[in-house]
Amino acid sequence: MTDKKRAARPAQNAHPTPTQDERSQVVAEPPPVETLPDIPGRINYSEEIPDAQEVNEIVDRLLSTQPEEQPHMSPTGEFDADVVVIGSGPGGYVCAIRAAQLGARTVCIEKQASEWGGTCLNWGCIPTKTLIASTERLHHVQTAGVMGVTISGEIGFDFAKMMERKTKVVTTLRNGVSGLLKNNHIRAVVGTASLVDANTIEVVDADGKTERITSKNIIIATGSVPIMPPVPGLAKDPADPRGVSSNGIWTSDEAVYAKECPKRMVVIGAGAVGLEFAYVFRSLGAEVDLVEIAPEILPAGDKEVAAELRKALKKQGIRFHLSSKVTGVEQKDGVRIVTIQGENETKTVEVDVVLVGAGRKPLVDGLNLDKVGVQVVSEGPMVKRGIVVNEYLQTTVPNIYAIGDVTGKLLLAHLGSHMGIVASENAMGHQVKMDYRAVPAPIYTSPELASVGLTEDEARAQGYDVMTGRFPFRPLGRAMALNEQEGMVKIISERKYGEVLGVHIVGPYATEMIHEAVVAIKLEATIEELMTTIHAHPTLSEAMGEAALDVKGEAIHKMR
Ligand SMILES: Cc1cc2nc3c(=O)[nH]c(=O)nc-3n(C[C@H](O)[C@H](O)[C@H](O)COP(=O)(O)OP(=O)(O)OC[C@H]3O[C@@H](n4cnc5c(N)ncnc54)[C@H](O)[C@@H]3O)c2cc1C
């Protein structure tokens, strides 16, 4: 163990994650303590490590003092529920289940009956990954000859059938979410929720019927919606419902419900969403121009790894326009004429579809947050950066929590789910802090890209004495066997302790491989620990071990 890790150990243990026993017993609030400086009403805790006996004493004290100190606990009948969650995305439904596991009387509210599972399940992660799986299968069949597999007859695709399969996957999983809520005795309410006061939610259903629900704790998990940049002509027909486009202007919502594959398209934005759709539609034969205002794709990612992915996608035929922006879209005879302004030239392209993947903004409209005192940070005219939360995920109103996309952190489903667990545990009397150091960020193009931790630029900007190591997939036996040799693993560490700060993978199965790095960063692993970890042979993960060795210039399978 390094000195740094030794020093860090007490801090890590100061807030133990509740044990299963503790989790099932404690349903009261923690004992009264000081207020954290950032948000009034936050409960503060000592940095001392409580031992097992102390923990038991705390639990006993909580349970014995509950009736006196918690006159408003729902068992007394004061509130309808202990926890009400607004929104049923990966943040909201996971949060509701965790609250119910901890003994809370829980309600989960979702706007529409067809939306259980939120953006991720209905419009985002799941539909895109299902479509990507179809295009990958197509690619494997098309390239089967290289592997000595002969396929006779025409190889093609049926777009409608791909969409049908996608819808089936979505529907099955959506029913699964409803089933899980029911199984956990969570009351599922359909309707649009808004806050009346810090303990009261009003829900209006599709018929205009109103219900008020009171709750000791409220957790806001309303997610985010696509941003439409203010470009002349870049607007959906306002008469179109979500998922339908009559004028060829799409957001991701329309893309996952497309009736046919466009022949020519412009994609605006080379973030995860723009790249995945560019990749899918290019794989199905569309001509794709991808326009990105930044000088490199994935502006928030590691530049070197992003450039590798760009090169691979360029080989597949995607045309990149970097440091460029769309300045206008004109509709003419069923065609969209798109003006792209670059650093040195302005050009126009004619396309069937303009797909806007220019980011998302937290969905806070109509929640009445101002009235209740929940603060939202704004940044710029278009982008609201989300509901302000402290490290316990409390908003500026201590019994109201916010999780997932609506907080404007990394817009990732698994982060939303983790935040949901943390918020529920805190609402139910635990003291769990959010830790954003080890959040994997996956992109499902081919090759895939997955990152965790700091980029090289971020590490340098934070003042670390940075060391890097790289290893390509090309020489690996498994990569050759799979005929998937593009890409590399890049590791960023600091010199003093050798702590791993960031890992960025572009290559086959990167989204699966990244978890070794996630654990490494979570446990503050060092390069020594990673390079002496035995990786199975032959695997793609050998690139991780070799990249770690390369940080010290000791990669075995690298020519010098
Ligand atoms: C095309 C696309 C692909 C993506 N792919 C990935 C991926 O591969 N991996 C990944 O990690 N992330 C991915 N994401 C991001 C991911 O979908 C989001 O980060 C995630 O869904 C956020 O979860 P959430 O619970 O915060 O909100 P959401 O999933 O947006 O859920 C919020 C829910 O709240 C409901 N709601 C809103 N307001 C109210 C109200 N007033 N009353 C009642 N209900 C309300 C909404 O109807 C919605 O169902 C993708 C996103 C998109 C658009």
The ligand as an SDF file (V2000), in Angstrom:
LIG
                    3D

 53 58  0  0  0  0  0  0  0  0999 V2000
  -29.7830    8.4780  -27.7740 C   0  0  0  0  0  0  0  0  0  0  0  0
  -29.2740    8.3260  -26.3780 C   0  0  0  0  0  0  0  0  0  0  0  0
  -28.4240    7.2790  -26.0790 C   0  0  0  0  0  0  0  0  0  0  0  0
  -27.9490    7.1180  -24.7920 C   0  0  0  0  0  0  0  0  0  0  0  0
  -27.1090    6.0740  -24.5400 N   0  0  0  0  0  0  0  0  0  0  0  0
  -26.6320    5.9250  -23.2940 C   0  0  0  0  0  0  0  0  0  0  0  0
  -25.7720    4.8260  -22.9920 C   0  0  0  0  0  0  0  0  0  0  0  0
  -25.4560    4.0100  -23.8510 O   0  0  0  0  0  0  0  0  0  0  0  0
  -25.3260    4.7040  -21.7220 N   0  0  0  0  0  0  0  0  0  0  0  0
  -25.6630    5.6140  -20.7570 C   0  0  0  0  0  0  0  0  0  0  0  0
  -25.2160    5.4700  -19.6290 O   0  0  0  0  0  0  0  0  0  0  0  0
  -26.4680    6.6540  -21.0160 N   0  0  0  0  0  0  0  0  0  0  0  0
  -26.9620    6.8210  -22.2490 C   0  0  0  0  0  0  0  0  0  0  0  0
  -27.8080    7.8590  -22.5010 N   0  0  0  0  0  0  0  0  0  0  0  0
  -28.1300    8.7820  -21.4130 C   0  0  0  0  0  0  0  0  0  0  0  0
  -29.2200    8.1960  -20.5100 C   0  0  0  0  0  0  0  0  0  0  0  0
  -30.3580    7.8820  -21.2870 O   0  0  0  0  0  0  0  0  0  0  0  0
  -29.5780    9.1830  -19.4230 C   0  0  0  0  0  0  0  0  0  0  0  0
  -28.4040    9.5780  -18.7540 O   0  0  0  0  0  0  0  0  0  0  0  0
  -30.5330    8.5750  -18.4280 C   0  0  0  0  0  0  0  0  0  0  0  0
  -31.7300    8.1770  -19.0450 O   0  0  0  0  0  0  0  0  0  0  0  0
  -30.8540    9.5790  -17.3160 C   0  0  0  0  0  0  0  0  0  0  0  0
  -31.6620    8.9620  -16.3860 O   0  0  0  0  0  0  0  0  0  0  0  0
  -32.6220    9.8090  -15.4360 P   0  0  0  0  0  0  0  0  0  0  0  0
  -33.2800    8.8140  -14.5520 O   0  0  0  0  0  0  0  0  0  0  0  0
  -31.8950   10.9230  -14.8380 O   0  0  0  0  0  0  0  0  0  0  0  0
  -33.7120   10.4820  -16.3990 O   0  0  0  0  0  0  0  0  0  0  0  0
  -34.5980    9.9240  -17.5750 P   0  0  0  0  0  0  0  0  0  0  0  0
  -34.1740    8.6040  -18.0400 O   0  0  0  0  0  0  0  0  0  0  0  0
  -34.6790   11.0180  -18.5650 O   0  0  0  0  0  0  0  0  0  0  0  0
  -36.0160    9.7230  -16.8950 O   0  0  0  0  0  0  0  0  0  0  0  0
  -36.7610   10.7920  -16.4290 C   0  0  0  0  0  0  0  0  0  0  0  0
  -38.2170   10.3880  -16.3980 C   0  0  0  0  0  0  0  0  0  0  0  0
  -38.9340   11.3750  -15.6680 O   0  0  0  0  0  0  0  0  0  0  0  0
  -40.1850   11.5750  -16.2800 C   0  0  0  0  0  0  0  0  0  0  0  0
  -40.6470   12.9050  -15.9010 N   0  0  0  0  0  0  0  0  0  0  0  0
  -40.1150   14.0940  -16.2510 C   0  0  0  0  0  0  0  0  0  0  0  0
  -40.7950   15.1070  -15.6840 N   0  0  0  0  0  0  0  0  0  0  0  0
  -41.7640   14.5470  -14.9510 C   0  0  0  0  0  0  0  0  0  0  0  0
  -42.7940   15.0600  -14.1280 C   0  0  0  0  0  0  0  0  0  0  0  0
  -42.9330   16.3740  -13.9490 N   0  0  0  0  0  0  0  0  0  0  0  0
  -43.6460   14.1960  -13.5310 N   0  0  0  0  0  0  0  0  0  0  0  0
  -43.4980   12.8500  -13.7160 C   0  0  0  0  0  0  0  0  0  0  0  0
  -42.5480   12.3040  -14.4750 N   0  0  0  0  0  0  0  0  0  0  0  0
  -41.6870   13.1400  -15.0800 C   0  0  0  0  0  0  0  0  0  0  0  0
  -39.8800   11.4490  -17.7630 C   0  0  0  0  0  0  0  0  0  0  0  0
  -41.0510   11.1300  -18.5000 O   0  0  0  0  0  0  0  0  0  0  0  0
  -38.8440   10.3290  -17.7740 C   0  0  0  0  0  0  0  0  0  0  0  0
  -39.4440    9.0750  -17.9760 O   0  0  0  0  0  0  0  0  0  0  0  0
  -28.3220    8.0230  -23.7740 C   0  0  0  0  0  0  0  0  0  0  0  0
  -29.1950    9.0710  -24.0620 C   0  0  0  0  0  0  0  0  0  0  0  0
  -29.6720    9.2230  -25.3420 C   0  0  0  0  0  0  0  0  0  0  0  0
  -30.6220   10.3420  -25.6410 C   0  0  0  0  0  0  0  0  0  0  0  0
  1  2  1  0
  2  3  1  0
  2 52  2  0
  3  4  2  0
  4  5  1  0
  4 50  1  0
  5  6  2  0
  6  7  1  0
  6 13  1  0
  7  8  2  0
  7  9  1  0
  9 10  1  0
 10 11  2  0
 10 12  1  0
 12 13  2  0
 13 14  1  0
 14 15  1  0
 14 50  1  0
 15 16  1  0
 16 17  1  0
 16 18  1  0
 18 19  1  0
 18 20  1  0
 20 21  1  0
 20 22  1  0
 22 23  1  0
 23 24  1  0
 24 25  2  0
 24 26  1  0
 24 27  1  0
 27 28  1  0
 28 29  2  0
 28 30  1  0
 28 31  1  0
 31 32  1  0
 32 33  1  0
 33 34  1  0
 33 48  1  0
 34 35  1  0
 35 36  1  0
 35 46  1  0
 36 37  1  0
 36 45  1  0
 37 38  2  0
 38 39  1  0
 39 40  1  0
 39 45  2  0
 40 41  1  0
 40 42  2  0
 42 43  1  0
 43 44  2  0
 44 45  1  0
 46 47  1  0
 46 48  1  0
 48 49  1  0
 50 51  2  0
 51 52  1  0
 52 53  1  0
M  END
$$$$
